Amino acid sequence: MDKSSLDVEQPHSMGTTIIGVTYNGGVVLGADSRTSTGMYVANRASDKITQLTDNVYVCRSGSAADSQVVSDYVRYFLHQHTIQLGQPATVKVAASLIRQISYNNKAMLQTGMIVGGWDKYEGGKIYGVPLGGTLLEQPFAIGGSGSSYLYGFFDQAWREGMSHEEAEKLVVTAVSLAIARDGASGGVVRTVTINKDGVKRKFYPGDTLPLWHEEIESVNSLLDIVPAASPDPMVS
């Protein structure tokens, strides 16, 4: 046996696909649900879109532990911020807190995030916080290992002033495309829509997603694809 395969200290590849898109009136966040550790799928139905406040959510990629602890710290700070000011924090404040923590700990963190939300001052906003702690305001943001397959698609498909339905369809299509191409992305698609009316979550099972590039349709069991045949009798 190759002992190198048993080295628990060796780095693991961590993949995902996260997306944030602005539309005319709010934002739509989307993500796949596969949490992987190298070649092992640790969780096939994880939720990578985390609530920070009533009006701000964050998509997490990279190390699940790192992204979760950053989200926990920011959620705590935003709660204190809301109590002190007597009103909800803006999307920019939430993104700036994530940027500050990511930058100050950039030598120890392996996580990239997309912050999205709506506030009464600036409306729907999307901010990308990649590895290293840069803060980028963007009309749309993509992250994770699956994003490598989506840049050209978004350059062609995204447009300013989209409706909510168009933005939702774009996010689901993009995540399903990344799932088809990226082995570290998979599972189901989750979306979160945030606008002046509140927050709405949606769930898209894997067997309802569009198929790409001659993908095999999902089945419940190997027995569904193995041809039925009578086995040869066992004789001594």
RONU-456541 format. One record per residue (C-alpha): x, y, z; residue in one letter. Coordinates in Angstrom, 1 decimal, always signed. Last residue first. Layout:
@X: X | Y: Y | Z: Z | resn: A .
...
END
This chain:
@X: -20.3 | Y: -27.6 | Z: -7.4 | resn: S .
@X: -22.9 | Y: -25.8 | Z: -9.4 | resn: V .
@X: -24.1 | Y: -22.2 | Z: -9.0 | resn: M .
@X: -26.8 | Y: -21.4 | Z: -11.6 | resn: P .
@X: -25.9 | Y: -18.7 | Z: -14.1 | resn: D .
@X: -27.6 | Y: -15.5 | Z: -13.3 | resn: P .
@X: -30.9 | Y: -14.6 | Z: -15.1 | resn: S .
@X: -30.6 | Y: -11.3 | Z: -16.7 | resn: A .
@X: -31.8 | Y: -7.8 | Z: -16.0 | resn: A .
@X: -29.7 | Y: -5.1 | Z: -17.6 | resn: P .
@X: -27.8 | Y: -3.0 | Z: -15.0 | resn: V .
@X: -29.0 | Y: +0.6 | Z: -15.3 | resn: I .
@X: -31.9 | Y: +0.6 | Z: -12.8 | resn: D .
@X: -30.2 | Y: -2.0 | Z: -10.6 | resn: L .
@X: -27.4 | Y: +0.6 | Z: -10.0 | resn: L .
@X: -30.0 | Y: +2.4 | Z: -7.9 | resn: S .
@X: -31.9 | Y: +5.7 | Z: -7.8 | resn: N .
@X: -30.9 | Y: +6.9 | Z: -11.2 | resn: V .
@X: -29.5 | Y: +10.2 | Z: -12.5 | resn: S .
@X: -29.4 | Y: +10.8 | Z: -16.2 | resn: E .
@X: -25.9 | Y: +10.3 | Z: -17.8 | resn: I .
@X: -24.3 | Y: +13.5 | Z: -19.0 | resn: E .
@X: -24.1 | Y: +13.9 | Z: -22.8 | resn: E .
@X: -22.5 | Y: +17.3 | Z: -22.6 | resn: H .
@X: -25.0 | Y: +18.9 | Z: -20.2 | resn: W .
@X: -28.1 | Y: +17.8 | Z: -18.4 | resn: L .
@X: -30.5 | Y: +20.3 | Z: -16.9 | resn: P .
@X: -31.2 | Y: +20.1 | Z: -13.2 | resn: L .
@X: -34.3 | Y: +18.3 | Z: -11.9 | resn: T .
@X: -32.5 | Y: +15.1 | Z: -10.9 | resn: D .
@X: -30.1 | Y: +17.1 | Z: -8.7 | resn: G .
@X: -32.8 | Y: +18.5 | Z: -6.5 | resn: P .
@X: -33.4 | Y: +22.3 | Z: -6.8 | resn: Y .
@X: -34.1 | Y: +24.1 | Z: -3.5 | resn: F .
@X: -35.3 | Y: +27.7 | Z: -3.1 | resn: K .
@X: -34.9 | Y: +30.3 | Z: -0.4 | resn: R .
@X: -36.8 | Y: +33.6 | Z: -0.2 | resn: K .
@X: -35.6 | Y: +36.6 | Z: +1.7 | resn: V .
@X: -37.4 | Y: +39.9 | Z: +2.4 | resn: G .
@X: -39.7 | Y: +42.2 | Z: +0.4 | resn: D .
@X: -37.0 | Y: +44.8 | Z: -0.3 | resn: K .
@X: -34.9 | Y: +42.1 | Z: -2.0 | resn: N .
@X: -32.9 | Y: +38.9 | Z: -1.2 | resn: I .
@X: -33.2 | Y: +35.7 | Z: -3.3 | resn: T .
@X: -31.4 | Y: +32.6 | Z: -1.9 | resn: V .
@X: -30.6 | Y: +29.7 | Z: -4.1 | resn: T .
@X: -29.7 | Y: +26.0 | Z: -3.4 | resn: R .
@X: -28.6 | Y: +23.6 | Z: -6.1 | resn: V .
@X: -28.3 | Y: +19.9 | Z: -5.4 | resn: V .
@X: -25.4 | Y: +17.5 | Z: -5.3 | resn: G .
@X: -22.2 | Y: +18.4 | Z: -7.2 | resn: G .
@X: -19.0 | Y: +20.4 | Z: -7.4 | resn: S .
@X: -15.6 | Y: +18.8 | Z: -7.0 | resn: A .
@X: -15.8 | Y: +16.9 | Z: -10.3 | resn: G .
@X: -16.2 | Y: +20.2 | Z: -12.2 | resn: D .
@X: -17.7 | Y: +20.0 | Z: -15.7 | resn: R .
@X: -21.3 | Y: +18.9 | Z: -15.1 | resn: A .
@X: -21.6 | Y: +20.6 | Z: -11.7 | resn: I .
@X: -20.3 | Y: +23.8 | Z: -13.3 | resn: A .
@X: -23.1 | Y: +23.7 | Z: -15.8 | resn: L .
@X: -25.7 | Y: +23.0 | Z: -13.1 | resn: S .
@X: -24.4 | Y: +26.0 | Z: -11.2 | resn: V .
@X: -24.7 | Y: +28.2 | Z: -14.2 | resn: A .
@X: -28.2 | Y: +27.1 | Z: -15.1 | resn: T .
@X: -29.4 | Y: +27.6 | Z: -11.6 | resn: V .
@X: -27.9 | Y: +31.1 | Z: -11.4 | resn: V .
@X: -29.2 | Y: +32.2 | Z: -14.8 | resn: L .
@X: -32.7 | Y: +30.9 | Z: -14.1 | resn: K .
@X: -32.8 | Y: +32.9 | Z: -10.8 | resn: E .
@X: -31.6 | Y: +36.0 | Z: -12.6 | resn: A .
@X: -34.2 | Y: +35.7 | Z: -15.4 | resn: E .
@X: -37.0 | Y: +35.1 | Z: -12.9 | resn: E .
@X: -35.9 | Y: +38.1 | Z: -10.8 | resn: H .
@X: -35.8 | Y: +40.4 | Z: -13.8 | resn: S .
@X: -32.6 | Y: +41.4 | Z: -15.5 | resn: M .
@X: -31.5 | Y: +45.0 | Z: -15.6 | resn: G .
@X: -27.9 | Y: +44.5 | Z: -16.6 | resn: E .
@X: -27.0 | Y: +41.5 | Z: -18.6 | resn: R .
@X: -25.4 | Y: +38.1 | Z: -17.8 | resn: W .
@X: -25.4 | Y: +35.4 | Z: -20.5 | resn: A .
@X: -22.3 | Y: +36.0 | Z: -22.6 | resn: Q .
@X: -19.8 | Y: +37.2 | Z: -20.1 | resn: D .
@X: -21.4 | Y: +34.8 | Z: -17.7 | resn: F .
@X: -20.7 | Y: +31.8 | Z: -19.9 | resn: F .
@X: -17.2 | Y: +32.9 | Z: -20.6 | resn: G .
@X: -16.4 | Y: +33.1 | Z: -16.9 | resn: Y .
@X: -18.3 | Y: +29.9 | Z: -16.0 | resn: L .
@X: -15.9 | Y: +26.9 | Z: -16.3 | resn: Y .
@X: -13.2 | Y: +28.3 | Z: -13.9 | resn: S .
@X: -16.0 | Y: +29.1 | Z: -11.5 | resn: S .
@X: -16.4 | Y: +25.4 | Z: -10.6 | resn: G .
@X: -13.3 | Y: +25.5 | Z: -8.3 | resn: S .
@X: -14.9 | Y: +28.1 | Z: -6.1 | resn: G .
@X: -16.2 | Y: +31.6 | Z: -6.9 | resn: G .
@X: -18.5 | Y: +33.6 | Z: -9.1 | resn: I .
@X: -19.5 | Y: +37.2 | Z: -8.7 | resn: A .
@X: -22.1 | Y: +39.4 | Z: -10.5 | resn: F .
@X: -22.7 | Y: +43.1 | Z: -10.7 | resn: P .
@X: -19.4 | Y: +43.5 | Z: -8.8 | resn: Q .
@X: -18.1 | Y: +45.2 | Z: -5.6 | resn: E .
@X: -14.7 | Y: +43.8 | Z: -4.9 | resn: L .
@X: -13.1 | Y: +43.6 | Z: -1.5 | resn: L .
@X: -9.6 | Y: +41.9 | Z: -1.3 | resn: T .
@X: -9.0 | Y: +39.7 | Z: +1.7 | resn: G .
@X: -6.2 | Y: +37.3 | Z: +0.6 | resn: G .
@X: -8.4 | Y: +34.6 | Z: -1.0 | resn: L .
@X: -11.4 | Y: +36.2 | Z: -2.6 | resn: P .
@X: -14.0 | Y: +38.6 | Z: -1.1 | resn: V .
@X: -16.6 | Y: +39.3 | Z: -3.7 | resn: G .
@X: -19.3 | Y: +41.9 | Z: -3.1 | resn: Y .
@X: -22.9 | Y: +41.8 | Z: -4.5 | resn: I .
@X: -25.4 | Y: +44.6 | Z: -3.8 | resn: K .
@X: -29.2 | Y: +45.0 | Z: -3.9 | resn: G .
@X: -30.5 | Y: +48.3 | Z: -2.8 | resn: G .
@X: -28.0 | Y: +51.1 | Z: -1.9 | resn: E .
@X: -29.6 | Y: +52.9 | Z: +1.1 | resn: Y .
@X: -32.5 | Y: +50.7 | Z: +2.0 | resn: K .
@X: -30.5 | Y: +47.5 | Z: +2.2 | resn: D .
@X: -30.3 | Y: +44.3 | Z: +0.1 | resn: W .
@X: -27.9 | Y: +41.4 | Z: +0.3 | resn: G .
@X: -25.0 | Y: +39.5 | Z: -1.1 | resn: G .
@X: -21.5 | Y: +38.6 | Z: +0.1 | resn: V .
@X: -19.4 | Y: +36.2 | Z: -1.9 | resn: I .
@X: -16.6 | Y: +34.4 | Z: -0.1 | resn: M .
@X: -13.2 | Y: +32.9 | Z: -0.6 | resn: G .
@X: -11.6 | Y: +30.6 | Z: +2.0 | resn: T .
@X: -8.2 | Y: +29.2 | Z: +2.9 | resn: Q .
@X: -7.3 | Y: +31.1 | Z: +6.0 | resn: L .
@X: -4.0 | Y: +31.1 | Z: +8.0 | resn: M .
@X: -1.7 | Y: +33.5 | Z: +6.1 | resn: A .
@X: -4.7 | Y: +35.7 | Z: +5.2 | resn: K .
@X: -5.6 | Y: +36.4 | Z: +8.8 | resn: N .
@X: -5.8 | Y: +40.2 | Z: +8.8 | resn: N .
@X: -7.0 | Y: +40.1 | Z: +5.2 | resn: Y .
@X: -9.8 | Y: +37.6 | Z: +5.8 | resn: S .
@X: -11.0 | Y: +39.3 | Z: +9.0 | resn: I .
@X: -11.0 | Y: +42.8 | Z: +7.3 | resn: Q .
@X: -12.7 | Y: +41.5 | Z: +4.2 | resn: R .
@X: -15.4 | Y: +39.8 | Z: +6.1 | resn: I .
@X: -16.0 | Y: +43.0 | Z: +8.1 | resn: L .
@X: -16.1 | Y: +45.0 | Z: +4.9 | resn: S .
@X: -18.7 | Y: +42.7 | Z: +3.3 | resn: A .
@X: -21.0 | Y: +43.1 | Z: +6.3 | resn: A .
@X: -20.6 | Y: +46.9 | Z: +6.3 | resn: V .
@X: -21.2 | Y: +47.0 | Z: +2.5 | resn: K .
@X: -24.4 | Y: +45.0 | Z: +2.8 | resn: V .
@X: -25.8 | Y: +47.5 | Z: +5.3 | resn: T .
@X: -26.2 | Y: +46.8 | Z: +9.0 | resn: A .
@X: -29.8 | Y: +46.7 | Z: +10.3 | resn: P .
@X: -30.9 | Y: +49.5 | Z: +12.6 | resn: Q .
@X: -30.6 | Y: +50.6 | Z: +16.2 | resn: G .
@X: -27.1 | Y: +51.7 | Z: +15.8 | resn: L .
@X: -25.6 | Y: +50.0 | Z: +18.8 | resn: Q .
@X: -27.8 | Y: +46.9 | Z: +18.7 | resn: I .
@X: -27.2 | Y: +46.5 | Z: +14.9 | resn: T .
@X: -23.4 | Y: +46.7 | Z: +15.3 | resn: H .
@X: -23.5 | Y: +44.1 | Z: +18.1 | resn: Q .
@X: -25.4 | Y: +41.7 | Z: +15.8 | resn: H .
@X: -23.0 | Y: +42.6 | Z: +13.0 | resn: L .
@X: -20.1 | Y: +41.6 | Z: +15.1 | resn: F .
@X: -21.6 | Y: +38.2 | Z: +16.1 | resn: Y .
@X: -22.5 | Y: +37.4 | Z: +12.5 | resn: R .
@X: -19.0 | Y: +38.4 | Z: +11.4 | resn: V .
@X: -17.4 | Y: +36.0 | Z: +13.9 | resn: Y .
@X: -19.7 | Y: +33.1 | Z: +12.9 | resn: D .
@X: -19.1 | Y: +33.7 | Z: +9.2 | resn: S .
@X: -15.4 | Y: +33.7 | Z: +9.7 | resn: V .
@X: -15.6 | Y: +30.4 | Z: +11.7 | resn: V .
@X: -17.7 | Y: +28.8 | Z: +8.9 | resn: Q .
@X: -15.5 | Y: +29.9 | Z: +6.1 | resn: S .
@X: -12.4 | Y: +28.5 | Z: +7.8 | resn: D .
@X: -14.0 | Y: +25.2 | Z: +8.7 | resn: A .
@X: -15.5 | Y: +24.7 | Z: +5.2 | resn: A .
@X: -12.1 | Y: +25.4 | Z: +3.6 | resn: S .
@X: -12.6 | Y: +26.9 | Z: +0.2 | resn: G .
@X: -16.0 | Y: +28.4 | Z: -0.6 | resn: S .
@X: -18.8 | Y: +30.2 | Z: +1.3 | resn: R .
@X: -21.7 | Y: +32.1 | Z: +0.0 | resn: C .
@X: -22.8 | Y: +34.9 | Z: +2.3 | resn: V .
@X: -26.2 | Y: +36.4 | Z: +3.3 | resn: Y .
@X: -27.4 | Y: +39.8 | Z: +4.2 | resn: V .
@X: -30.9 | Y: +41.1 | Z: +4.9 | resn: N .
@X: -31.9 | Y: +39.4 | Z: +8.1 | resn: D .
@X: -28.3 | Y: +39.2 | Z: +9.2 | resn: T .
@X: -25.4 | Y: +36.9 | Z: +8.5 | resn: L .
@X: -27.3 | Y: +34.0 | Z: +6.9 | resn: Q .
@X: -25.1 | Y: +31.3 | Z: +5.3 | resn: T .
@X: -25.3 | Y: +30.0 | Z: +1.8 | resn: I .
@X: -23.1 | Y: +26.9 | Z: +1.6 | resn: K .
@X: -25.7 | Y: +24.4 | Z: +2.7 | resn: D .
@X: -24.4 | Y: +20.8 | Z: +2.6 | resn: S .
@X: -26.2 | Y: +18.0 | Z: +0.7 | resn: A .
@X: -23.4 | Y: +15.7 | Z: -0.5 | resn: R .
@X: -21.3 | Y: +15.8 | Z: +2.6 | resn: N .
@X: -17.8 | Y: +14.3 | Z: +3.0 | resn: A .
@X: -17.3 | Y: +13.5 | Z: -0.7 | resn: V .
@X: -13.9 | Y: +11.8 | Z: -0.8 | resn: Y .
@X: -11.5 | Y: +12.4 | Z: -3.6 | resn: M .
@X: -9.7 | Y: +15.2 | Z: -1.8 | resn: G .
@X: -12.0 | Y: +16.2 | Z: +1.0 | resn: T .
@X: -15.3 | Y: +17.3 | Z: -0.6 | resn: S .
@X: -18.4 | Y: +19.2 | Z: +0.4 | resn: T .
@X: -21.0 | Y: +19.0 | Z: -2.4 | resn: R .
@X: -24.0 | Y: +21.3 | Z: -2.1 | resn: S .
@X: -24.0 | Y: +23.6 | Z: -5.1 | resn: D .
@X: -24.4 | Y: +27.3 | Z: -4.7 | resn: A .
@X: -26.6 | Y: +30.2 | Z: -5.6 | resn: G .
@X: -27.2 | Y: +33.8 | Z: -4.5 | resn: L .
@X: -29.8 | Y: +36.1 | Z: -6.2 | resn: V .
@X: -29.8 | Y: +39.8 | Z: -5.6 | resn: V .
@X: -32.3 | Y: +42.6 | Z: -5.5 | resn: G .
@X: -34.6 | Y: +45.0 | Z: -7.4 | resn: G .
@X: -33.5 | Y: +44.8 | Z: -11.0 | resn: N .
@X: -31.0 | Y: +42.0 | Z: -10.8 | resn: Y .
@X: -27.7 | Y: +41.3 | Z: -9.1 | resn: T .
@X: -26.0 | Y: +37.9 | Z: -9.3 | resn: V .
@X: -24.0 | Y: +35.9 | Z: -6.7 | resn: G .
@X: -22.5 | Y: +32.5 | Z: -7.5 | resn: I .
@X: -20.8 | Y: +29.7 | Z: -5.6 | resn: I .
@X: -19.3 | Y: +26.5 | Z: -7.0 | resn: T .
@X: -17.3 | Y: +24.1 | Z: -4.8 | resn: T .
@X: -14.0 | Y: +22.4 | Z: -4.4 | resn: G .
@X: -11.5 | Y: +21.5 | Z: -1.7 | resn: M .
@X: -8.3 | Y: +19.7 | Z: -2.6 | resn: S .
@X: -6.7 | Y: +18.3 | Z: +0.4 | resn: H .
@X: -3.2 | Y: +19.2 | Z: +1.7 | resn: P .
@X: -1.1 | Y: +16.4 | Z: +3.2 | resn: Q .
@X: -1.2 | Y: +16.1 | Z: +7.0 | resn: E .
@X: -3.3 | Y: +13.0 | Z: +7.1 | resn: V .
@X: -0.7 | Y: +11.0 | Z: +5.2 | resn: D .
@X: -2.4 | Y: +7.7 | Z: +4.4 | resn: L .
@X: -2.1 | Y: +8.0 | Z: +0.7 | resn: S .
@X: +1.6 | Y: +8.6 | Z: +1.1 | resn: S .
@X: +1.8 | Y: +5.1 | Z: +2.6 | resn: K .
@X: +1.2 | Y: +3.5 | Z: -0.8 | resn: D .
@X: +0.0 | Y: +0.0 | Z: +0.0 | resn: M .
END
